[in-house]
């Protein structure tokens, strides 16, 4: 039963990311990996890709992330969240760090620019309706960064997206309907020298409390989490598919426990009545 309870706790954390966990302590953060590293910072940023099967016009679950311990770029879509043209058999999702194409009008690009492309097997672009809540998640170079937006490069300039704080290590999330070049943009002028100066191997983040929201650049607290960041469920104000799945798992676990308890009682050996001679009482 203890093992079953642990499994349910893990499932609750993974399947319902909207429920903010509580943490307290200091979490060590892996240093940010740059495509074009400032002096003293590590380079060698990598991308990621995956081929997602299509059944009819429904694309399966999309969960692609760069290979760092705390992924620096991720894209998520629940099954059926992407819009594909008829005849598509697979969808290719690709995340690649690319050189920046200039600074935004407000603030500066922090960390790498990531090119996220989603195309079908015929090379046609794939999009997503806003209701599907397809999400791009990016990490800032400073793990303590609390104020930032995710911007998309479009029409020759950086366009800010509605952004929320997600997870920890200076990570942010934006819901997107199309793909392209994305970056974390923080207020102020770009730092000189070693960039943010916060991506050293000894970097750590003190955390206490639960996740907060960040909308259009408003600050929020960010909790620690060792679980890869997942976007909110697309079920709106309801439980959504993940919530109902968790409820079903809990019900199944309870039923199994009850049946097991009853079987154990049924198979327990019954005490046999004593049939020997009664001992003679002493006078």
C-alpha positions as YAML, in Angstrom:
chain: A
units: angstrom
residues:
- id: 1
  name: UNK
  ca: [0.00, 0.00, 0.00]
- id: 2
  name: UNK
  ca: [2.88, 2.36, 0.76]
- id: 3
  name: UNK
  ca: [4.33, 1.78, -2.71]
- id: 4
  name: UNK
  ca: [0.91, 2.38, -4.28]
- id: 5
  name: UNK
  ca: [0.60, 5.65, -2.41]
- id: 6
  name: UNK
  ca: [4.01, 6.77, -3.67]
- id: 7
  name: UNK
  ca: [2.99, 5.97, -7.24]
- id: 8
  name: UNK
  ca: [-0.17, 8.04, -6.84]
- id: 9
  name: UNK
  ca: [1.84, 10.98, -5.50]
- id: 10
  name: UNK
  ca: [4.16, 10.88, -8.51]
- id: 11
  name: UNK
  ca: [1.22, 10.60, -10.91]
- id: 12
  name: UNK
  ca: [-0.48, 13.55, -9.23]
- id: 13
  name: UNK
  ca: [2.64, 15.66, -9.68]
- id: 14
  name: UNK
  ca: [3.09, 14.71, -13.35]
- id: 15
  name: UNK
  ca: [-0.52, 14.58, -14.53]
- id: 16
  name: UNK
  ca: [-1.84, 17.71, -12.77]
- id: 17
  name: UNK
  ca: [0.85, 20.38, -13.12]
- id: 18
  name: UNK
  ca: [-1.66, 23.09, -12.26]
- id: 19
  name: UNK
  ca: [-1.55, 22.07, -8.60]
- id: 20
  name: UNK
  ca: [1.44, 23.99, -7.19]
- id: 21
  name: UNK
  ca: [3.73, 21.97, -4.93]
- id: 22
  name: UNK
  ca: [5.40, 23.37, -1.81]
- id: 23
  name: UNK
  ca: [9.14, 23.37, -1.37]
- id: 24
  name: UNK
  ca: [11.61, 24.78, 1.12]
- id: 25
  name: UNK
  ca: [15.38, 24.74, 0.87]
- id: 26
  name: UNK
  ca: [18.23, 25.41, -1.58]
- id: 27
  name: UNK
  ca: [18.30, 23.65, -4.95]
- id: 28
  name: UNK
  ca: [21.57, 23.48, -6.96]
- id: 29
  name: UNK
  ca: [21.12, 24.58, -10.57]
- id: 30
  name: UNK
  ca: [23.06, 23.30, -13.56]
- id: 31
  name: UNK
  ca: [24.90, 26.15, -15.34]
- id: 32
  name: UNK
  ca: [23.28, 27.57, -18.48]
- id: 33
  name: UNK
  ca: [24.76, 26.20, -21.73]
- id: 34
  name: UNK
  ca: [25.25, 28.81, -24.46]
- id: 35
  name: UNK
  ca: [25.38, 28.63, -28.25]
- id: 36
  name: UNK
  ca: [27.65, 31.70, -28.24]
- id: 37
  name: UNK
  ca: [29.03, 31.71, -24.68]
- id: 38
  name: UNK
  ca: [30.13, 34.90, -22.93]
- id: 39
  name: UNK
  ca: [33.65, 34.72, -21.43]
- id: 40
  name: UNK
  ca: [33.78, 32.19, -18.63]
- id: 41
  name: UNK
  ca: [30.45, 30.52, -19.39]
- id: 42
  name: UNK
  ca: [30.01, 27.03, -20.91]
- id: 43
  name: UNK
  ca: [29.15, 26.54, -24.57]
- id: 44
  name: UNK
  ca: [27.87, 23.66, -26.65]
- id: 45
  name: UNK
  ca: [24.10, 24.21, -26.53]
- id: 46
  name: UNK
  ca: [22.19, 21.35, -28.13]
- id: 47
  name: UNK
  ca: [18.81, 20.89, -29.74]
- id: 48
  name: UNK
  ca: [16.27, 18.08, -29.82]
- id: 49
  name: UNK
  ca: [13.78, 16.57, -32.26]
- id: 50
  name: UNK
  ca: [11.08, 13.91, -32.43]
- id: 51
  name: UNK
  ca: [8.71, 12.37, -34.97]
- id: 52
  name: UNK
  ca: [5.13, 12.21, -33.68]
- id: 53
  name: UNK
  ca: [2.66, 9.82, -35.35]
- id: 54
  name: UNK
  ca: [-0.61, 11.11, -36.82]
- id: 55
  name: UNK
  ca: [-3.78, 9.04, -36.78]
- id: 56
  name: UNK
  ca: [-6.32, 10.48, -39.16]
- id: 57
  name: UNK
  ca: [-5.96, 14.18, -38.40]
- id: 58
  name: UNK
  ca: [-5.01, 13.74, -34.73]
- id: 59
  name: UNK
  ca: [-1.40, 14.25, -33.63]
- id: 60
  name: UNK
  ca: [-0.25, 12.30, -30.57]
- id: 61
  name: UNK
  ca: [1.29, 13.73, -27.41]
- id: 62
  name: UNK
  ca: [4.13, 16.18, -28.07]
- id: 63
  name: UNK
  ca: [6.74, 16.53, -25.30]
- id: 64
  name: UNK
  ca: [10.14, 17.51, -26.71]
- id: 65
  name: UNK
  ca: [12.93, 19.04, -24.61]
- id: 66
  name: UNK
  ca: [16.62, 19.86, -24.96]
- id: 67
  name: UNK
  ca: [18.90, 17.36, -23.16]
- id: 68
  name: UNK
  ca: [20.12, 19.46, -20.21]
- id: 69
  name: UNK
  ca: [19.28, 18.35, -16.65]
- id: 70
  name: UNK
  ca: [17.04, 21.43, -16.44]
- id: 71
  name: UNK
  ca: [15.91, 21.67, -20.10]
- id: 72
  name: UNK
  ca: [16.57, 25.07, -21.63]
- id: 73
  name: UNK
  ca: [13.85, 24.78, -24.29]
- id: 74
  name: UNK
  ca: [10.73, 22.62, -24.42]
- id: 75
  name: UNK
  ca: [7.53, 22.35, -26.44]
- id: 76
  name: UNK
  ca: [4.35, 20.57, -25.33]
- id: 77
  name: UNK
  ca: [1.02, 19.73, -26.95]
- id: 78
  name: UNK
  ca: [-1.65, 17.37, -25.67]
- id: 79
  name: UNK
  ca: [-2.96, 14.71, -28.08]
- id: 80
  name: UNK
  ca: [-5.00, 16.45, -30.78]
- id: 81
  name: UNK
  ca: [-3.56, 19.87, -29.90]
- id: 82
  name: UNK
  ca: [-1.88, 20.46, -33.26]
- id: 83
  name: UNK
  ca: [-3.66, 21.19, -36.53]
- id: 84
  name: UNK
  ca: [-2.43, 19.16, -39.52]
- id: 85
  name: UNK
  ca: [-3.50, 18.91, -43.14]
- id: 86
  name: UNK
  ca: [-5.15, 15.74, -44.40]
- id: 87
  name: UNK
  ca: [-2.83, 13.01, -45.57]
- id: 88
  name: UNK
  ca: [-0.12, 13.64, -42.99]
- id: 89
  name: UNK
  ca: [1.36, 10.52, -41.40]
- id: 90
  name: UNK
  ca: [3.89, 12.02, -39.00]
- id: 91
  name: UNK
  ca: [4.78, 15.41, -37.54]
- id: 92
  name: UNK
  ca: [8.42, 16.39, -37.00]
- id: 93
  name: UNK
  ca: [9.10, 18.63, -33.98]
- id: 94
  name: UNK
  ca: [12.52, 20.27, -33.89]
- id: 95
  name: UNK
  ca: [14.21, 22.57, -31.36]
- id: 96
  name: UNK
  ca: [17.54, 24.11, -32.38]
- id: 97
  name: UNK
  ca: [19.63, 26.95, -30.86]
- id: 98
  name: UNK
  ca: [20.34, 29.61, -33.47]
- id: 99
  name: UNK
  ca: [22.18, 32.97, -33.50]
- id: 100
  name: UNK
  ca: [20.10, 35.95, -32.42]
- id: 101
  name: UNK
  ca: [18.75, 38.31, -35.08]
- id: 102
  name: UNK
  ca: [19.04, 41.47, -33.01]
- id: 103
  name: UNK
  ca: [17.76, 42.83, -29.74]
- id: 104
  name: UNK
  ca: [14.11, 43.62, -28.93]
- id: 105
  name: UNK
  ca: [12.90, 47.21, -28.63]
- id: 106
  name: UNK
  ca: [12.32, 46.73, -24.88]
- id: 107
  name: UNK
  ca: [14.85, 44.76, -22.85]
- id: 108
  name: UNK
  ca: [17.39, 42.27, -24.19]
- id: 109
  name: UNK
  ca: [17.55, 38.62, -25.21]
- id: 110
  name: UNK
  ca: [18.73, 36.49, -22.30]
- id: 111
  name: UNK
  ca: [20.24, 33.12, -23.14]
- id: 112
  name: UNK
  ca: [19.91, 31.36, -26.47]
- id: 113
  name: UNK
  ca: [17.43, 31.90, -29.27]
- id: 114
  name: UNK
  ca: [15.67, 28.62, -30.04]
- id: 115
  name: UNK
  ca: [14.12, 27.85, -33.42]
- id: 116
  name: UNK
  ca: [11.12, 25.61, -32.94]
- id: 117
  name: UNK
  ca: [9.70, 24.12, -36.11]
- id: 118
  name: UNK
  ca: [6.74, 21.76, -36.46]
- id: 119
  name: UNK
  ca: [6.05, 20.32, -39.92]
- id: 120
  name: UNK
  ca: [4.33, 17.26, -41.31]
- id: 121
  name: UNK
  ca: [6.04, 14.59, -43.42]
- id: 122
  name: UNK
  ca: [5.26, 16.60, -46.56]
- id: 123
  name: UNK
  ca: [7.00, 19.73, -45.23]
- id: 124
  name: UNK
  ca: [3.78, 21.63, -44.51]
- id: 125
  name: UNK
  ca: [3.71, 23.91, -41.49]
- id: 126
  name: UNK
  ca: [1.69, 22.78, -38.48]
- id: 127
  name: UNK
  ca: [-0.22, 25.25, -36.32]
- id: 128
  name: UNK
  ca: [-2.37, 25.10, -33.18]
- id: 129
  name: UNK
  ca: [-5.59, 26.78, -32.02]
- id: 130
  name: UNK
  ca: [-5.29, 28.95, -28.92]
- id: 131
  name: UNK
  ca: [-7.71, 26.67, -27.06]
- id: 132
  name: UNK
  ca: [-5.25, 23.77, -27.39]
- id: 133
  name: UNK
  ca: [-2.76, 25.58, -25.11]
- id: 134
  name: UNK
  ca: [0.30, 24.34, -26.99]
- id: 135
  name: UNK
  ca: [3.19, 25.61, -24.89]
- id: 136
  name: UNK
  ca: [6.77, 26.73, -25.38]
- id: 137
  name: UNK
  ca: [8.92, 26.68, -22.24]
- id: 138
  name: UNK
  ca: [12.30, 28.47, -22.09]
- id: 139
  name: UNK
  ca: [14.87, 28.89, -19.34]
- id: 140
  name: UNK
  ca: [16.65, 32.18, -18.64]
- id: 141
  name: UNK
  ca: [20.42, 32.15, -18.12]
- id: 142
  name: UNK
  ca: [19.94, 33.44, -14.56]
- id: 143
  name: UNK
  ca: [18.22, 30.79, -12.41]
- id: 144
  name: UNK
  ca: [16.93, 33.52, -10.08]
- id: 145
  name: UNK
  ca: [15.31, 35.51, -12.91]
- id: 146
  name: UNK
  ca: [11.72, 36.33, -11.90]
- id: 147
  name: UNK
  ca: [10.65, 38.97, -14.47]
- id: 148
  name: UNK
  ca: [10.79, 38.13, -18.17]
- id: 149
  name: UNK
  ca: [8.72, 37.42, -21.25]
- id: 150
  name: UNK
  ca: [9.03, 34.87, -24.01]
- id: 151
  name: UNK
  ca: [9.25, 36.72, -27.34]
- id: 152
  name: UNK
  ca: [8.79, 35.41, -30.87]
- id: 153
  name: UNK
  ca: [10.73, 36.88, -33.79]
- id: 154
  name: UNK
  ca: [8.13, 37.84, -36.38]
- id: 155
  name: UNK
  ca: [8.08, 40.44, -39.17]
- id: 156
  name: UNK
  ca: [11.65, 41.52, -38.47]
- id: 157
  name: UNK
  ca: [11.19, 42.27, -34.76]
- id: 158
  name: UNK
  ca: [10.71, 40.56, -31.41]
- id: 159
  name: UNK
  ca: [7.08, 40.31, -30.33]
- id: 160
  name: UNK
  ca: [6.34, 39.59, -26.64]
- id: 161
  name: UNK
  ca: [3.92, 36.79, -25.78]
- id: 162
  name: UNK
  ca: [1.77, 36.45, -22.70]
- id: 163
  name: UNK
  ca: [4.13, 34.69, -20.34]
- id: 164
  name: UNK
  ca: [3.92, 32.93, -16.99]
- id: 165
  name: UNK
  ca: [6.56, 31.68, -14.57]
- id: 166
  name: UNK
  ca: [6.79, 27.90, -14.73]
- id: 167
  name: UNK
  ca: [8.72, 25.60, -12.42]
- id: 168
  name: UNK
  ca: [12.08, 26.92, -11.24]
- id: 169
  name: UNK
  ca: [15.56, 27.88, -12.46]
- id: 170
  name: UNK
  ca: [14.26, 31.02, -14.19]
- id: 171
  name: UNK
  ca: [11.92, 29.09, -16.48]
- id: 172
  name: UNK
  ca: [8.99, 30.68, -18.33]
- id: 173
  name: UNK
  ca: [6.03, 29.43, -20.37]
- id: 174
  name: UNK
  ca: [3.98, 30.88, -23.22]
- id: 175
  name: UNK
  ca: [1.00, 29.44, -25.11]
- id: 176
  name: UNK
  ca: [1.59, 29.63, -28.88]
- id: 177
  name: UNK
  ca: [-0.44, 29.11, -32.05]
- id: 178
  name: UNK
  ca: [2.49, 29.08, -34.49]
- id: 179
  name: UNK
  ca: [6.21, 28.40, -34.31]
- id: 180
  name: UNK
  ca: [9.50, 30.08, -35.21]
- id: 181
  name: UNK
  ca: [12.34, 31.71, -33.24]
- id: 182
  name: UNK
  ca: [11.75, 32.18, -29.50]
- id: 183
  name: UNK
  ca: [13.83, 33.72, -26.72]
- id: 184
  name: UNK
  ca: [13.59, 34.89, -23.12]
- id: 185
  name: UNK
  ca: [13.60, 38.70, -22.96]
- id: 186
  name: UNK
  ca: [14.38, 40.48, -19.69]
- id: 187
  name: UNK
  ca: [14.06, 44.21, -18.91]
- id: 188
  name: UNK
  ca: [17.00, 46.58, -19.18]
- id: 189
  name: UNK
  ca: [20.11, 46.78, -21.32]
- id: 190
  name: UNK
  ca: [22.19, 43.72, -22.10]
- id: 191
  name: UNK
  ca: [24.95, 43.14, -19.52]
- id: 192
  name: UNK
  ca: [28.59, 43.42, -20.55]
- id: 193
  name: UNK
  ca: [31.48, 41.07, -19.87]
- id: 194
  name: UNK
  ca: [30.29, 37.63, -18.86]
- id: 195
  name: UNK
  ca: [26.63, 38.13, -19.69]
- id: 196
  name: UNK
  ca: [24.32, 37.56, -16.77]
- id: 197
  name: UNK
  ca: [27.16, 36.30, -14.62]
- id: 198
  name: UNK
  ca: [24.78, 33.90, -12.93]
- id: 199
  name: UNK
  ca: [25.36, 30.68, -14.82]
- id: 200
  name: UNK
  ca: [28.29, 29.46, -12.72]
- id: 201
  name: UNK
  ca: [28.43, 25.80, -11.65]
- id: 202
  name: UNK
  ca: [27.85, 26.79, -8.02]
- id: 203
  name: UNK
  ca: [24.62, 28.64, -8.76]
- id: 204
  name: UNK
  ca: [21.72, 27.77, -6.49]
- id: 205
  name: UNK
  ca: [18.24, 29.06, -5.86]
- id: 206
  name: UNK
  ca: [16.67, 29.41, -2.41]
- id: 207
  name: UNK
  ca: [13.03, 28.40, -2.65]
- id: 208
  name: UNK
  ca: [10.11, 28.52, -0.29]
- id: 209
  name: UNK
  ca: [6.39, 28.47, -0.99]
- id: 210
  name: UNK
  ca: [4.48, 27.58, -4.15]
- id: 211
  name: UNK
  ca: [4.42, 28.59, -7.79]
- id: 212
  name: UNK
  ca: [3.17, 32.02, -8.73]
- id: 213
  name: UNK
  ca: [1.92, 33.43, -12.01]
- id: 214
  name: UNK
  ca: [3.63, 35.93, -14.25]
- id: 215
  name: UNK
  ca: [1.52, 37.68, -16.84]
- id: 216
  name: UNK
  ca: [2.95, 40.26, -19.22]
- id: 217
  name: UNK
  ca: [6.07, 40.78, -17.12]
- id: 218
  name: UNK
  ca: [4.60, 40.92, -13.61]
- id: 219
  name: UNK
  ca: [6.91, 39.26, -11.01]
- id: 220
  name: UNK
  ca: [6.09, 36.00, -9.32]
- id: 221
  name: UNK
  ca: [7.78, 33.45, -7.09]
- id: 222
  name: UNK
  ca: [9.10, 30.23, -8.63]
- id: 223
  name: UNK
  ca: [9.24, 26.96, -6.68]
- id: 224
  name: UNK
  ca: [11.74, 24.18, -7.03]
- id: 225
  name: UNK
  ca: [10.87, 21.04, -8.90]
- id: 226
  name: UNK
  ca: [12.87, 18.06, -10.05]
- id: 227
  name: UNK
  ca: [10.11, 16.98, -12.43]
- id: 228
  name: UNK
  ca: [10.25, 18.22, -16.07]
- id: 229
  name: UNK
  ca: [7.93, 21.14, -16.48]
- id: 230
  name: UNK
  ca: [4.53, 20.40, -17.97]
- id: 231
  name: UNK
  ca: [2.03, 22.94, -19.26]
- id: 232
  name: UNK
  ca: [-1.38, 23.45, -17.71]
- id: 233
  name: UNK
  ca: [-4.16, 21.07, -18.72]
- id: 234
  name: UNK
  ca: [-6.24, 22.20, -21.67]
- id: 235
  name: UNK
  ca: [-9.47, 21.52, -19.86]
- id: 236
  name: UNK
  ca: [-10.04, 25.17, -19.01]
- id: 237
  name: UNK
  ca: [-11.58, 25.57, -15.58]
- id: 238
  name: UNK
  ca: [-12.42, 21.84, -15.35]
- id: 239
  name: UNK
  ca: [-10.22, 18.92, -14.42]
- id: 240
  name: UNK
  ca: [-9.25, 18.09, -17.98]
- id: 241
  name: UNK
  ca: [-8.16, 14.69, -19.28]
- id: 242
  name: UNK
  ca: [-5.24, 14.41, -16.85]
- id: 243
  name: UNK
  ca: [-7.43, 15.19, -13.84]
- id: 244
  name: UNK
  ca: [-10.04, 12.56, -14.72]
- id: 245
  name: UNK
  ca: [-7.30, 10.04, -15.44]
- id: 246
  name: UNK
  ca: [-5.82, 10.60, -11.98]
- id: 247
  name: UNK
  ca: [-9.26, 10.20, -10.35]
- id: 248
  name: UNK
  ca: [-9.73, 6.92, -12.23]
- id: 249
  name: UNK
  ca: [-6.33, 5.69, -11.02]
- id: 250
  name: UNK
  ca: [-7.20, 6.55, -7.41]
- id: 251
  name: UNK
  ca: [-10.53, 4.70, -7.68]
- id: 252
  name: UNK
  ca: [-8.81, 1.63, -9.16]
- id: 253
  name: UNK
  ca: [-6.20, 1.66, -6.37]
- id: 254
  name: UNK
  ca: [-8.91, 1.85, -3.69]
- id: 255
  name: UNK
  ca: [-10.89, -1.02, -5.27]
- id: 256
  name: UNK
  ca: [-7.74, -3.19, -5.48]
- id: 257
  name: UNK
  ca: [-6.97, -2.49, -1.82]
- id: 258
  name: UNK
  ca: [-10.51, -3.43, -0.72]
- id: 259
  name: UNK
  ca: [-10.54, -6.64, -2.78]
- id: 260
  name: UNK
  ca: [-7.09, -7.61, -1.48]
- id: 261
  name: UNK
  ca: [-8.17, -7.05, 2.12]
- id: 262
  name: UNK
  ca: [-11.29, -9.19, 1.69]
- id: 263
  name: UNK
  ca: [-9.37, -12.01, 0.00]
- id: 264
  name: UNK
  ca: [-6.84, -11.98, 2.82]
- id: 265
  name: UNK
  ca: [-9.60, -12.34, 5.39]
- id: 266
  name: UNK
  ca: [-11.31, -15.11, 3.41]
- id: 267
  name: UNK
  ca: [-8.10, -17.14, 3.09]
- id: 268
  name: UNK
  ca: [-7.11, -16.70, 6.75]
- id: 269
  name: UNK
  ca: [-7.13, -20.15, 8.52]
- id: 270
  name: UNK
  ca: [-10.02, -20.56, 10.96]
- id: 271
  name: UNK
  ca: [-9.36, -21.46, 14.57]
- id: 272
  name: UNK
  ca: [-10.43, -25.06, 15.30]
- id: 273
  name: UNK
  ca: [-12.37, -25.75, 18.53]
- id: 274
  name: UNK
  ca: [-10.46, -27.60, 21.26]
- id: 275
  name: UNK
  ca: [-11.64, -31.22, 21.37]
- id: 276
  name: UNK
  ca: [-9.23, -32.75, 23.90]
- id: 277
  name: UNK
  ca: [-10.06, -33.84, 27.44]
- id: 278
  name: UNK
  ca: [-10.47, -31.04, 29.90]
- id: 279
  name: UNK
  ca: [-7.78, -31.01, 32.58]
- id: 280
  name: UNK
  ca: [-8.94, -32.24, 35.98]
- id: 281
  name: UNK
  ca: [-9.26, -29.49, 38.50]
- id: 282
  name: UNK
  ca: [-7.14, -29.68, 41.58]
- id: 283
  name: UNK
  ca: [-8.96, -30.00, 44.90]
...
